[in-house]
């Protein structure tokens, strides 16, 4: 058991699993969504679903920032990077995401200068080193990452840098959760709330889920036992007919979030009227744009951005996977035409994507091996 | 990029108090601690770092647990550490 090897807490895990099983009402099915891609990663890595009774299903949510970027935005970014005297900077995760004409890596092969950076702050140094170029940071991510972009913009302003700008693709988690709650495709019983996003936004923004939709939320840490503990807490609430917001990860997540971070976002960015999410379509007030006060740092104002809309490849079912309607292995191209080496969809690109997590940790192979053994016997 | 990695604060930058040198698995780099101005970290504190910014202070036990988790996930963590090594924050 990997659990024993890595955490030596198999006893605790089994004890939690038994307590979860004891709370299941006979004949009732429980669907719990883990919103965050980091949680999806832990669940597959440690085979946590194997610890759960069959009536408890984990549904993977849209909380993978790379996965939700639509193809059109990748194309827009490459268009920006193709302008004269532009250096684009991007997190490494974004480099292999396919646009309609290829990825950032493909674009670089054709002459763009898109550089991988660890932090948006790295872009400032590149801007200083290249005063005759415009350095455009490809900003992606939920509220975990948006404060970093905001603080970088404030730093650039304080330093008087005039050749740094942001192509803002920051998205906000609450409208996505609301879109899923309003979607007729899926009936969920509760949510495992995201850990790091909640470090910034705190726990209060989830209150509408309990109040208006009657569903419990437990904000969870990233270790296997954190997730099992959170599932147990959700099951206790469900068994008692409660729907409340609870914080399993209080050792890191303050109830009110990080006020400095929220202020920095509010100073530099504002909600967009609408934004396209891969798989979820257009969601109103679900993403951030640069405020007019910082227009000189807004790549969408400095350059003509075509704003192309590109439909996902027909074979790709990332949309259904992101909404939790399909499990990764139920996608038609999973593990065949679409692999981490040659991804068709975003869920296979990012290590936090449900498909990559499932593919990398070999559960598909194990299932196949088990099926083959059954067939042989 | 979405990983939060624990680092120990080694020293606060003498000229820029919103920067601190941290140690992440033996890799020492500058990060920004401007998001923690309400409760600034001091040398010896542990912080959770996300794309070059300390997002929250954590205790040493949490840092050890987070590190165990990260080392267990393999390639994604190695990519993150390699990216951190290339970092140019100043």
Interface residues (C-beta under 8 A of the other chain):
Chain A: X6 X7 X37 X38 X41 X42 X45 X64 X65 X66 X91 X92 X93 X116 X117 X118 X119 X120 X121 X122 X125 X126 X140 X141 X144 X145 X147 X148 X151 X155 X195 X196 X199 X200 X222 X223 X251 X252 X253 X254 X258 X259 X260 X261 X264 X351 X352 X360
Chain B: X1 X2 X3 X4 X31 X32 X34 X35 X36 X37 X38 X48 X50 X51 X52 X53 X55 X56 X58 X59 X62 X65 X66 X68 X69 X72 X73 X75 X76 X79 X80 X83 X84 X86 X87 X88 X89 X90
